[in-house]
């Protein structure tokens, strides 16, 4: 006999997951070992050339098709907040961000849903999907169905297809010395989400920034002539900046005082609400980073595993703070000052 789970008076979705948001990613060092050597081979025919693949660890894959760049990505994660509708909005904004980070426009998404059907009622899953649909609609992106599985741990996200001008892509390997670095969203969602998971406190400023699309930031970057960008998600600001600097063959010099942070983020670090993912991020970038005199809390915040973070752009973006610059390659990928 099939039983329908009874919805508790107050369900805390974050308690059904071992981690939260992009902090549950496989650590970057381990992931690079797994995919080493798995680069795509040229295909017969060659009418859809691979423009961006695995080589530089960019935000999405890009193929050429009849003069258009087709951008493809997928992103999903465990609950980052307790409210199902907000989780859906955040997960969708995060998935769509990969297309914006490549300079593209999302046109079609399909849902990816894993749900513990014997533990959580489906009305909560409906709210998650509704949140994702609302954000995709806001982005002007169709949602055309998706795929679901029965899973002990809830997970949600999207596979997204976008289009772009192949001559105006934003790539993580196109940085060059002399360019400033702009960051379009503040850091700190990781530690605030971790505090939310531990205490139940709700941080509206974190929800608002995670649910915000990177559409306007991407367009502003393109309008300013930028060619190099990435979004800041689970590998943290330092991790994604290291990947950009490594791919571009440059060193990134960061003015730590100029990096924007959400209200309450530094206090959350001080009080110990730091995820294991953030500590693994810091461990991974340490051999490639000159930390200078930065204190441990600042290092952790710069490595904080973000969910649906902003764009990190090699170029000046109107309205976004300049947080550093690219210089000729030195002994470190990143230098903090």
C-alpha positions as CSV (number, residue, x, y, z in Angstrom):
1,X,0.0,0.0,0.0
2,X,1.3,3.5,-0.9
3,X,1.3,6.1,1.8
4,X,1.4,9.8,1.3
5,X,3.8,11.6,3.6
6,X,2.2,14.0,6.1
7,X,3.5,17.5,5.9
8,X,4.8,18.7,9.3
9,X,3.7,22.0,10.6
10,X,7.0,23.6,9.6
11,X,9.3,21.7,7.3
12,X,13.0,22.8,7.3
13,X,14.2,21.6,3.9
14,X,17.9,22.2,4.8
15,X,17.7,19.5,7.4
16,X,17.1,16.9,4.7
17,X,20.5,17.6,3.1
18,X,24.0,16.8,4.1
19,X,25.1,20.2,2.6
20,X,23.5,23.2,1.1
21,X,23.6,24.9,-2.3
22,X,26.8,25.1,-4.2
23,X,28.7,24.2,-1.0
24,X,27.8,20.6,-1.8
25,X,29.9,20.6,-4.9
26,X,32.7,18.0,-5.3
27,X,35.9,19.9,-4.2
28,X,37.6,21.5,-7.2
29,X,40.9,19.6,-6.7
30,X,39.2,16.3,-6.6
31,X,37.0,17.1,-9.6
32,X,39.9,18.2,-11.7
33,X,41.5,14.8,-11.0
34,X,38.4,13.0,-12.1
35,X,38.0,14.7,-15.4
36,X,41.7,14.9,-16.3
37,X,42.1,13.6,-19.8
38,X,38.4,13.5,-20.6
39,X,38.5,16.1,-23.3
40,X,36.1,15.8,-26.2
41,X,37.4,14.3,-29.4
42,X,36.8,15.9,-32.8
43,X,33.6,14.6,-34.4
44,X,33.1,13.5,-38.0
45,X,31.5,16.1,-40.2
46,X,32.5,19.1,-38.0
47,X,29.3,21.1,-38.7
48,X,28.9,21.8,-35.0
49,X,32.4,22.7,-33.7
50,X,33.0,22.8,-30.0
51,X,34.0,26.4,-29.2
52,X,34.3,26.0,-25.4
53,X,34.7,22.6,-23.8
54,X,36.3,21.2,-20.7
55,X,39.8,22.4,-21.2
56,X,39.6,25.7,-19.1
57,X,36.8,24.7,-16.8
58,X,34.6,27.5,-18.1
59,X,31.0,28.0,-16.9
60,X,29.2,26.3,-19.8
61,X,29.9,24.4,-23.0
62,X,29.5,26.2,-26.3
63,X,29.1,24.8,-29.8
64,X,28.7,26.6,-33.1
65,X,25.6,26.0,-35.2
66,X,24.9,27.9,-38.4
67,X,26.6,31.1,-37.2
68,X,25.2,31.0,-33.7
69,X,26.9,30.0,-30.5
70,X,24.7,27.5,-28.6
71,X,25.5,27.5,-24.8
72,X,24.7,24.5,-22.7
73,X,24.9,23.9,-19.0
74,X,23.3,22.1,-16.1
75,X,23.3,22.9,-12.4
76,X,21.4,21.5,-9.4
77,X,22.0,21.2,-5.6
78,X,20.5,20.4,-2.3
79,X,18.3,22.9,-0.4
80,X,20.1,26.1,0.5
81,X,17.1,27.6,2.3
82,X,14.1,26.2,4.1
83,X,11.4,27.9,2.0
84,X,10.7,25.7,-1.1
85,X,9.7,28.5,-3.3
86,X,12.8,30.5,-2.6
87,X,15.0,27.4,-3.1
88,X,13.4,27.0,-6.5
89,X,14.1,30.6,-7.4
90,X,17.7,30.5,-6.2
91,X,18.4,27.2,-8.0
92,X,17.0,28.5,-11.3
93,X,18.9,31.8,-11.1
94,X,22.0,29.9,-10.3
95,X,21.6,27.6,-13.4
96,X,20.7,30.4,-15.7
97,X,23.8,32.3,-14.5
98,X,26.1,30.0,-16.4
99,X,24.6,31.1,-19.7
100,X,24.9,34.8,-18.7
101,X,28.5,34.2,-17.6
102,X,29.3,33.1,-21.2
103,X,27.7,36.3,-22.6
104,X,24.6,34.3,-23.7
105,X,20.8,34.5,-23.4
106,X,19.0,31.5,-22.0
107,X,16.1,30.3,-24.2
108,X,15.1,26.8,-22.9
109,X,15.4,25.1,-19.6
110,X,14.3,21.7,-18.3
111,X,13.9,20.8,-14.6
112,X,16.1,18.4,-12.7
113,X,14.4,17.2,-9.6
114,X,15.3,14.5,-7.0
115,X,12.7,14.0,-4.3
116,X,12.3,11.8,-1.2
117,X,8.7,10.9,-2.0
118,X,8.3,8.9,1.2
119,X,9.6,11.6,3.4
120,X,8.4,14.9,1.9
121,X,5.0,15.8,0.4
122,X,4.8,16.7,-3.2
123,X,3.1,20.0,-2.5
124,X,6.6,21.2,-1.4
125,X,8.1,19.9,-4.7
126,X,5.5,21.9,-6.6
127,X,6.5,25.0,-4.8
128,X,10.2,24.4,-5.7
129,X,9.2,24.0,-9.4
130,X,7.0,27.1,-9.2
131,X,9.9,29.1,-8.0
132,X,12.1,27.9,-10.8
133,X,9.4,28.6,-13.4
134,X,8.9,32.1,-12.1
135,X,12.6,32.9,-12.4
136,X,12.9,31.4,-15.8
137,X,9.8,33.4,-16.9
138,X,11.5,36.5,-15.6
139,X,14.5,35.7,-17.7
140,X,12.4,35.1,-20.8
141,X,13.4,31.5,-20.9
142,X,11.0,28.6,-21.7
143,X,10.7,25.7,-19.3
144,X,9.9,22.6,-21.3
145,X,9.5,19.8,-18.7
146,X,12.4,17.9,-17.2
147,X,13.4,14.8,-15.4
148,X,12.7,13.5,-11.8
149,X,13.9,10.7,-9.6
150,X,13.1,9.3,-6.2
151,X,16.0,10.1,-4.0
152,X,16.7,10.1,-0.2
153,X,18.0,13.7,-0.5
154,X,16.1,16.5,-2.2
155,X,17.9,18.2,-5.1
156,X,16.7,20.7,-7.7
157,X,18.2,22.6,-10.6
158,X,18.0,23.0,-14.4
159,X,19.7,22.1,-17.6
160,X,19.7,25.3,-19.7
161,X,20.3,26.0,-23.3
162,X,21.2,29.5,-24.5
163,X,22.3,31.4,-27.6
164,X,25.1,33.9,-28.0
165,X,27.1,35.8,-30.6
166,X,30.2,33.6,-31.2
167,X,32.2,36.8,-31.7
168,X,31.1,38.3,-28.3
169,X,31.5,35.4,-25.8
170,X,32.6,36.0,-22.3
171,X,35.3,33.4,-21.6
172,X,37.5,32.6,-18.6
173,X,40.6,32.4,-20.8
174,X,40.4,35.8,-22.4
175,X,41.8,38.0,-19.6
176,X,44.9,40.1,-20.3
177,X,47.2,42.3,-18.2
178,X,46.0,45.8,-17.5
179,X,42.3,45.0,-17.2
180,X,40.5,45.8,-14.0
181,X,38.4,43.2,-12.2
182,X,34.8,43.9,-11.4
183,X,32.5,41.9,-9.1
184,X,28.7,42.4,-9.5
185,X,27.3,40.7,-6.3
186,X,28.6,40.8,-2.7
187,X,30.1,37.7,-1.1
188,X,28.8,35.9,1.9
189,X,25.9,33.8,0.8
190,X,27.7,30.6,1.9
191,X,28.3,31.5,5.5
192,X,24.8,33.1,5.9
193,X,23.2,29.9,4.4
194,X,25.2,27.8,6.7
195,X,24.0,29.9,9.7
196,X,20.5,29.6,8.4
197,X,20.8,25.8,8.2
198,X,22.2,25.6,11.8
199,X,19.9,28.1,13.5
200,X,16.8,28.7,11.3
201,X,17.6,32.4,11.1
202,X,16.4,33.9,7.8
203,X,18.6,36.3,5.9
204,X,16.6,38.3,3.4
205,X,19.6,40.0,2.0
206,X,21.1,36.6,1.1
207,X,17.9,35.3,-0.5
208,X,17.5,38.5,-2.5
209,X,21.0,38.4,-4.0
210,X,20.8,34.7,-4.8
211,X,17.5,35.0,-6.5
212,X,18.6,38.0,-8.6
213,X,19.5,37.2,-12.2
214,X,22.9,38.1,-13.7
215,X,21.2,39.2,-16.9
216,X,21.8,43.0,-16.5
217,X,25.3,42.4,-15.3
218,X,26.2,40.3,-18.3
219,X,24.7,42.8,-20.7
220,X,26.6,45.7,-19.0
221,X,29.8,43.7,-19.3
222,X,29.2,43.1,-23.1
223,X,28.2,46.7,-23.6
224,X,31.5,47.7,-22.0
225,X,33.4,45.5,-24.4
226,X,34.4,42.8,-21.9
227,X,35.6,39.5,-23.3
228,X,36.5,37.6,-20.1
229,X,34.2,36.7,-17.2
230,X,33.1,33.9,-14.9
231,X,30.4,33.6,-12.2
232,X,31.3,33.1,-8.6
233,X,29.6,30.0,-7.2
234,X,30.7,26.9,-5.3
235,X,34.5,27.3,-5.6
236,X,34.3,30.7,-4.0
237,X,35.7,34.0,-5.2
238,X,39.3,32.8,-4.9
239,X,38.7,29.5,-6.6
240,X,36.9,31.0,-9.6
241,X,39.5,33.8,-9.8
242,X,42.3,31.3,-9.8
243,X,40.7,29.4,-12.6
244,X,40.3,32.6,-14.7
245,X,43.9,33.7,-14.0
246,X,45.3,30.3,-14.8
247,X,43.3,29.9,-18.0
248,X,44.3,33.4,-19.1
249,X,48.0,33.1,-18.2
250,X,47.9,36.1,-15.9
251,X,48.0,37.0,-12.2
252,X,45.1,38.6,-10.5
253,X,45.9,41.2,-7.8
254,X,43.0,41.8,-5.4
255,X,42.3,44.8,-3.2
256,X,40.6,42.9,-0.3
257,X,39.1,46.1,1.2
258,X,37.2,46.7,-2.1
259,X,35.5,43.3,-2.2
260,X,31.8,43.8,-1.2
261,X,30.2,41.5,1.4
262,X,26.7,41.0,2.6
263,X,25.6,42.4,5.9
264,X,26.3,39.8,8.6
265,X,28.7,37.7,6.5
266,X,31.8,38.7,8.5
267,X,30.0,38.0,11.8
268,X,29.0,34.6,10.5
269,X,32.6,33.7,9.7
270,X,33.6,35.0,13.1
271,X,31.0,32.8,14.8
272,X,32.2,29.7,13.0
273,X,29.5,29.1,10.4
274,X,32.0,28.1,7.7
275,X,31.1,25.1,5.5
276,X,33.5,22.2,4.8
277,X,33.3,23.2,1.1
278,X,34.6,26.7,1.9
279,X,37.6,25.2,3.9
280,X,38.3,22.8,1.0
281,X,38.2,25.8,-1.4
282,X,40.8,27.6,0.7
283,X,43.0,24.6,0.9
284,X,42.9,24.2,-2.9
285,X,43.8,27.8,-3.8
286,X,46.5,28.2,-1.1
287,X,49.4,26.9,-3.1
288,X,48.5,29.3,-5.9
289,X,47.8,32.4,-3.8
290,X,50.0,35.0,-2.1
291,X,47.8,35.9,0.9
292,X,50.1,38.8,2.0
293,X,49.0,39.9,5.5
294,X,45.3,39.0,5.2
295,X,43.7,37.5,8.3
296,X,42.1,34.0,8.4
297,X,38.6,35.3,8.5
298,X,39.1,37.4,5.3
299,X,40.7,34.4,3.6
300,X,37.7,32.2,4.5
301,X,35.2,34.8,3.3
302,X,37.1,35.2,0.0
303,X,36.9,31.3,-0.4
304,X,33.3,31.1,0.8
305,X,31.3,28.7,-1.3
306,X,28.8,31.0,-3.0
307,X,25.4,30.0,-4.3
308,X,24.1,32.0,-7.3
309,X,26.9,34.6,-6.9
310,X,27.7,37.5,-9.2
311,X,29.8,37.8,-12.3
312,X,33.6,38.4,-11.9
313,X,34.5,40.4,-15.0
314,X,37.8,41.4,-16.5
315,X,36.8,44.9,-17.3
316,X,35.0,47.8,-15.7
317,X,31.3,47.2,-15.4
318,X,29.1,50.3,-14.6
319,X,27.7,50.1,-11.1
320,X,29.9,47.3,-10.0
321,X,32.9,47.8,-7.7
322,X,36.4,47.3,-9.1
323,X,38.1,44.8,-6.8
324,X,41.5,44.4,-8.4
325,X,43.3,44.0,-11.7
326,X,45.1,41.5,-14.0
327,X,48.8,41.8,-14.3
328,X,51.5,39.8,-16.2
329,X,51.9,36.3,-14.9
330,X,53.9,36.0,-11.7
331,X,54.7,33.2,-9.3
332,X,51.1,33.1,-8.0
333,X,47.7,33.1,-9.7
334,X,46.2,35.4,-7.1
335,X,47.8,38.1,-4.9
336,X,45.9,39.6,-2.1
337,X,46.6,43.1,-0.8
